[in-house]
Amino acid sequence: MTANPPAAPDTPTTPPPLTPRPLDLDKLFAARLHAARARPYLATALFALHTVESRQVPTMAVDRHWRCYVSPAFVDRTPVEELAAVWVHEVSHLLRDHHGRSDRVARERGLTGPAERLRMNIAADCEINDDVFGDGLVRPEGAVDPASLTLPEGELMEDYLRQFRLGPRTQSMAWLDCGSGADGRERGWDLGPDGAHGLSAQERDAVRFRVAQGITGRPGNAPKGWQRWAEEAFHPPQPWRELLGAAVRSAASGPGAGEDYTYGRPSRRSAAVAGAVLPSLRRRPPRVSVVIDTSGSVSDTELGSALLEVAAISRAVGGRRDLVSVLPCDAAADTVHPLCRAEGIPLVGGGGTDLRTGFARALRARPRPDVLVALTDGQTPWPGTRPPCRTVVGLFPRHRATRSGDEDNPDYVPDTPPDWARVVVIGE
């Protein structure tokens, strides 16, 4: 018989390392389904989001390519009803183009750095959260809304940005991070434009259009903020100053505008005509005549805006202020003023309106203008024939019901400008 081997001494055992829990997709997708039932008009957008598991995000975040980054720990500890509200919140950032709007605001106001982007994220949350909860969606813990910053409800991100700064009131919001889809700043976890499962620009626009269709089809089911968004999605506001500049540039570069014959450089065809020198067709900087409506129906604010448009028109023709003339006109045309004058341009008027006199006065100038621009509220008779040059009308909008054809009637709305004019609505 062999002796039994001695018992091994007790040795402490090291527990195996804990494996991180995977993302609970069943719970996450159940929450998305709950969100789609609570907000059926957002269903197309909710199911267009592609989920990406990420342990770098604090909760849930989106990028501008419609990927939704989700923390597994956040899903584990959050009830389904709250997760549904977070789904709606995150997709709202993308539908409302908060990343693109944040980039534009940053350029226009010179806002740089992570702190300013955090401020944009907070402002974007205020725009969304003032009416997103309730009716089946539970308000998540720590959700930022205008009331938490003593701000009014119903405003846009750009408005909220002007009304608060980072400080003691926002100290508890420092953790907030809805991703680059909310404020435009790229994150370390972003897969970028070349990553998998991102939506193209056309696909993103198609999703927005479908959601806007669902809202406008049954407007009574959506909050006012979403109804306003849907109206703008169908009729997006145009950058009117850019449109005005583009219209002037297009008119100035059209055939015949700013073209003349010159012997300074003979035509190449001269070689084919013995004993003759033919002039060549040369393009010179275009001349622009601006007729400003100074009648009583145009407000002082609109007249001030008109002078800003004159400066924009000058930039549209390459900054040659000496080629831009300004003609104030109500029922009669006043003096033509060159834009290069050092003093301000007097906008004299205040009576009735007949821009036909302004058109005639501008076209009598020598040399004749290549482009004619009229800045008016439209309450004027228009020339019966097309002017012999390109014409652009900058129209101050009037939103009143037509009741008569009398300009003195406050409810009067005039006929639209003639078809031969390129019309740009100013301020819309």
C-alpha positions in Angstrom: 0.0 0.0 0.0 1.2 3.4 -0.7 0.8 6.2 1.7 -1.7 8.8 1.0 -0.1 12.1 -0.2 -0.1 14.9 2.3 -3.0 17.3 1.9 -2.0 20.5 0.1 -2.0 23.6 2.3 -4.8 26.0 1.8 -3.9 28.7 -0.7 -5.9 31.9 -1.3 -7.6 31.9 -4.7 -7.8 35.0 -6.9 -11.3 35.6 -8.3 -11.4 35.7 -12.1 -11.7 39.2 -13.6 -15.2 40.5 -14.1 -16.3 40.6 -17.7 -18.1 43.9 -18.5 -21.7 43.4 -19.1 -22.6 43.7 -22.8 -25.1 46.3 -23.9 -28.7 45.1 -23.1 -30.1 45.5 -26.7 -33.4 44.0 -25.7 -34.0 46.7 -23.1 -32.7 49.4 -25.3 -34.9 48.5 -28.3 -37.9 48.0 -26.1 -37.4 51.6 -25.0 -37.2 52.7 -28.6 -40.4 51.0 -29.4 -42.0 52.7 -26.4 -40.7 56.0 -27.7 -42.2 55.3 -31.2 -45.6 54.5 -29.6 -45.5 57.7 -27.5 -44.3 59.9 -30.5 -45.4 58.1 -33.6 -44.5 61.0 -35.9 -40.8 60.5 -34.8 -40.8 56.7 -35.6 -39.0 57.1 -38.9 -36.2 59.0 -37.3 -36.0 56.7 -34.2 -35.6 53.6 -36.4 -33.1 55.3 -38.7 -30.6 55.7 -35.8 -27.9 53.0 -35.7 -26.8 52.1 -32.2 -23.1 51.8 -31.3 -22.0 50.4 -27.9 -19.5 52.7 -26.2 -18.2 52.8 -22.7 -16.8 56.3 -23.3 -20.2 58.1 -23.4 -21.7 59.1 -20.1 -25.3 58.2 -21.1 -26.4 58.3 -24.8 -25.0 60.5 -27.5 -25.4 61.0 -31.3 -23.1 62.1 -34.1 -24.1 64.1 -37.1 -24.1 60.9 -39.2 -27.1 59.5 -37.3 -25.2 57.0 -35.1 -26.4 56.7 -31.5 -23.6 55.8 -29.0 -24.9 54.1 -25.9 -23.3 53.3 -22.5 -24.2 49.8 -21.3 -24.0 50.9 -17.7 -26.5 53.7 -18.4 -29.0 51.3 -20.0 -28.7 48.9 -17.0 -29.5 51.5 -14.4 -32.2 53.4 -16.3 -35.9 52.4 -16.5 -37.3 51.7 -19.9 -39.7 54.6 -19.6 -36.8 57.1 -19.1 -34.8 55.4 -21.8 -37.6 56.1 -24.2 -37.5 59.8 -23.4 -33.7 59.8 -23.9 -34.2 58.2 -27.4 -36.6 61.0 -28.3 -34.3 63.7 -26.9 -31.2 62.5 -28.8 -33.0 62.1 -32.2 -34.5 65.6 -31.7 -30.9 67.1 -31.8 -30.4 65.5 -35.2 -33.8 66.4 -36.7 -33.4 70.0 -35.6 -29.9 70.2 -37.1 -28.3 71.4 -33.8 -24.8 70.4 -35.0 -25.1 72.5 -38.2 -26.7 75.4 -36.4 -24.0 75.3 -33.7 -21.3 75.4 -36.3 -23.0 78.5 -37.9 -23.4 80.2 -34.6 -19.7 79.5 -33.7 -18.6 81.1 -37.0 -20.9 84.1 -36.7 -20.2 85.0 -33.1 -16.6 83.8 -32.8 -17.3 81.1 -30.2 -14.5 78.6 -29.8 -13.5 75.9 -27.3 -15.2 73.1 -25.4 -16.8 75.4 -22.9 -18.7 77.3 -25.6 -19.8 74.0 -27.2 -21.1 72.8 -23.8 -23.1 76.1 -23.7 -24.5 75.2 -27.1 -25.4 71.7 -25.9 -27.3 73.2 -22.9 -29.1 75.7 -25.1 -30.1 73.0 -27.5 -31.4 70.9 -24.6 -33.5 73.9 -23.5 -35.0 74.1 -27.0 -36.0 70.4 -26.9 -36.9 69.8 -23.3 -39.5 72.5 -22.8 -42.2 70.4 -24.4 -40.8 66.9 -25.1 -41.9 65.1 -21.9 -45.3 63.9 -20.7 -47.9 62.1 -22.7 -46.1 58.8 -22.3 -42.6 60.0 -21.9 -41.1 60.2 -18.4 -38.7 63.1 -17.7 -35.2 61.6 -17.2 -33.3 62.5 -14.1 -31.1 65.6 -14.5 -32.8 66.7 -17.8 -32.0 70.4 -18.6 -34.9 72.7 -19.4 -35.4 76.5 -19.6 -36.9 76.6 -16.1 -33.7 75.3 -14.6 -31.9 78.4 -15.9 -34.9 80.7 -15.2 -35.3 81.2 -18.9 -38.6 81.5 -20.9 -40.0 78.5 -22.7 -40.6 78.2 -26.4 -37.4 79.8 -27.8 -34.7 78.5 -30.0 -31.1 77.4 -29.2 -29.7 80.6 -30.7 -32.0 82.7 -28.5 -31.0 80.8 -25.3 -27.3 81.2 -26.1 -27.7 85.0 -25.7 -29.3 84.7 -22.3 -26.9 82.7 -20.1 -23.3 82.0 -19.4 -21.5 79.2 -17.7 -21.4 79.7 -14.0 -22.9 78.5 -10.7 -26.3 77.8 -12.2 -24.8 75.5 -14.8 -22.2 73.8 -12.6 -24.4 70.8 -12.2 -24.6 70.5 -16.0 -20.9 70.0 -16.6 -21.4 66.3 -17.2 -23.8 66.9 -20.1 -22.6 65.4 -23.4 -25.1 64.6 -26.1 -22.3 64.2 -28.7 -21.3 66.0 -31.8 -24.8 65.7 -33.2 -25.9 68.2 -30.5 -23.1 70.8 -30.7 -20.9 70.0 -33.7 -17.7 69.3 -31.8 -16.2 65.9 -32.8 -15.7 63.4 -30.0 -13.1 60.7 -29.5 -15.7 58.0 -29.9 -17.1 59.3 -33.2 -16.7 56.9 -36.1 -16.6 59.9 -38.5 -17.9 60.3 -42.0 -16.2 57.1 -43.2 -17.4 54.9 -40.4 -20.0 52.2 -40.9 -23.7 52.6 -40.7 -23.8 56.4 -41.1 -26.5 58.1 -43.2 -25.7 60.1 -46.2 -26.9 63.7 -46.6 -29.7 62.6 -48.9 -30.8 59.9 -46.5 -30.8 62.4 -43.6 -32.9 64.9 -45.6 -35.3 62.1 -46.5 -35.8 61.2 -42.8 -36.5 64.8 -41.9 -39.0 65.1 -44.7 -40.9 62.0 -43.6 -41.0 63.2 -40.0 -42.2 66.6 -41.1 -44.9 65.0 -43.2 -46.1 63.0 -40.2 -46.3 66.1 -38.1 -48.1 68.4 -40.6 -50.5 65.5 -41.5 -51.8 65.5 -37.9 -50.7 68.7 -36.3 -52.9 68.3 -33.3 -50.8 65.4 -32.0 -47.5 67.3 -31.9 -46.3 70.1 -29.5 -46.0 73.6 -30.9 -42.2 73.4 -31.1 -42.5 70.4 -33.4 -45.2 72.0 -35.5 -43.0 75.1 -36.0 -40.0 72.8 -37.0 -42.1 70.9 -39.5 -43.3 74.1 -41.2 -39.7 75.3 -41.5 -38.7 71.8 -42.8 -41.2 72.2 -45.7 -40.4 75.9 -46.2 -36.9 76.4 -45.0 -36.0 80.1 -44.3 -33.7 81.4 -47.0 -30.5 83.4 -46.3 -32.0 86.4 -48.1 -28.9 88.5 -48.1 -27.0 85.8 -49.8 -29.9 85.4 -52.3 -29.9 89.1 -53.0 -26.2 89.1 -53.6 -26.4 86.1 -55.8 -29.3 87.6 -57.8 -27.3 90.8 -58.4 -24.2 88.8 -59.4 -26.2 86.7 -61.7 -27.8 89.7 -63.4 -24.5 91.4 -63.6 -22.8 88.5 -65.3 -25.6 87.8 -67.8 -25.2 88.2 -71.5 -24.9 91.9 -72.5 -24.4 93.1 -68.9 -21.1 95.0 -68.5 -20.1 94.2 -72.1 -18.7 96.8 -74.6 -16.5 97.0 -77.6 -13.0 98.4 -77.3 -10.1 99.1 -79.7 -7.6 98.8 -76.8 -7.1 95.2 -77.8 -8.1 94.5 -81.5 -10.2 91.5 -82.3 -8.4 88.4 -83.5 -10.8 88.5 -86.5 -9.0 91.7 -87.8 -6.5 89.4 -89.5 -9.2 88.2 -91.8 -10.2 91.7 -92.9 -7.4 93.4 -94.8 -6.9 97.1 -94.0 -9.4 97.1 -91.1 -9.1 97.0 -87.4 -12.0 95.4 -85.6 -12.8 96.1 -81.9 -13.0 93.2 -79.4 -15.8 92.6 -77.0 -14.6 93.2 -73.5 -16.3 92.8 -70.1 -16.1 95.7 -67.8 -17.4 95.9 -64.2 -21.2 96.2 -64.2 -23.0 99.4 -63.1 -25.8 99.0 -60.6 -28.5 101.5 -59.9 -30.5 101.0 -56.7 -33.9 102.5 -56.4 -35.0 102.7 -52.7 -38.7 103.1 -51.9 -38.9 106.0 -49.4 -42.7 106.2 -49.3 -44.7 106.5 -46.1 -45.6 102.8 -46.2 -41.9 101.9 -45.6 -40.7 102.1 -42.0 -37.5 103.7 -40.8 -36.3 100.2 -39.8 -36.8 99.0 -43.4 -35.0 102.1 -44.8 -32.1 101.3 -42.5 -32.1 97.7 -43.7 -32.2 99.0 -47.3 -28.9 100.8 -46.8 -27.4 97.6 -45.5 -28.6 95.9 -48.6 -26.9 98.6 -50.7 -23.6 97.7 -49.0 -24.2 94.0 -49.7 -24.9 94.9 -53.4 -21.6 96.7 -53.5 -19.8 93.6 -52.3 -21.7 91.5 -54.9 -20.1 93.5 -57.7 -16.6 93.2 -56.3 -16.6 96.1 -54.0 -16.6 98.8 -56.7 -18.6 101.4 -54.8 -18.1 103.9 -57.6 -20.2 101.7 -59.9 -23.2 101.7 -57.5 -25.7 104.6 -57.5 -28.6 105.1 -55.1 -31.9 106.8 -56.0 -34.5 107.5 -53.3 -38.0 107.5 -54.7 -41.6 107.8 -53.4 -44.1 109.3 -55.9 -41.2 111.2 -57.5 -37.6 110.4 -58.0 -35.0 112.4 -56.1 -31.3 113.0 -56.8 -29.1 110.1 -57.8 -26.4 109.6 -55.2 -23.1 107.8 -55.9 -22.4 105.2 -53.2 -18.7 106.4 -52.9 -19.9 109.6 -51.2 -18.3 110.1 -47.8 -21.5 111.3 -46.0 -24.6 109.3 -45.5 -27.2 108.9 -48.2 -30.3 111.0 -47.5 -33.4 108.9 -47.9 -35.9 111.7 -48.6 -39.6 110.9 -49.1 -42.6 109.9 -47.1 -45.4 110.4 -49.6 -47.1 108.0 -52.0 -45.4 105.4 -54.1 -44.7 105.3 -57.8 -41.4 103.5 -58.5 -42.0 104.0 -62.2 -40.5 107.4 -61.9 -37.5 105.9 -60.2 -37.0 103.3 -62.9 -37.2 106.0 -65.6 -34.8 108.3 -63.8 -32.3 105.5 -63.3 -32.5 104.4 -67.0 -31.8 108.0 -68.2 -28.4 107.9 -66.5 -25.3 107.9 -68.8 -23.8 105.4 -68.9 -26.9 103.4 -68.5 -26.9 100.8 -65.6 -26.4 97.1 -66.4 -28.5 96.1 -63.4 -31.4 97.8 -61.7 -32.3 96.9 -58.1 -35.5 98.1 -56.4 -35.8 97.8 -52.6 -39.5 98.3 -51.8 -42.5 97.0 -49.9 -44.2 96.4 -53.3 -47.0 99.0 -52.8 -46.3 100.6 -56.1 -47.3 100.5 -59.8 -44.8 98.7 -61.9 -43.5 99.7 -65.4 -45.6 98.3 -68.1 -42.7 97.2 -70.2 -39.5 95.3 -69.3 -36.5 97.6 -68.6 -33.6 97.2 -71.1 -31.4 95.8 -68.3 -31.5 93.0 -65.7 -33.9 93.8 -62.8 -33.8 92.6 -59.2 -36.5 93.4 -56.6 -35.7 93.2 -52.9 -39.2 93.0 -51.4 -40.0 94.0 -47.8 -42.7 91.5 -46.8 -46.2 92.4 -46.0 -48.4 89.8 -44.2 -51.9 91.3 -44.3 -55.1 90.2 -46.0 -56.2 92.0 -49.2 -59.4 93.9 -48.8 -59.1 96.7 -51.4 -56.7 98.2 -53.9 -56.2 101.4 -52.0 -52.7 101.9 -50.7 -54.1 104.1 -47.8 -56.0 101.1 -46.5 -53.9 99.4 -43.8 -55.0 96.0 -45.0 -53.9 96.7 -48.6 -51.6 94.2 -50.2 -50.3 95.1 -53.7 -49.8 93.0 -56.8 -46.7 91.0 -56.9 -43.7 92.3 -58.9 -43.8 91.5 -62.7 -42.4 88.2 -64.0 -39.4 89.9 -65.6 -37.9 90.8 -62.2 -35.9 88.5 -60.0 -37.6 88.8 -56.6 -35.9 88.2 -53.2 -38.0 88.6 -50.0 -35.9 90.6 -47.5 -35.9 89.4 -43.9 -37.3 85.9 -44.5 
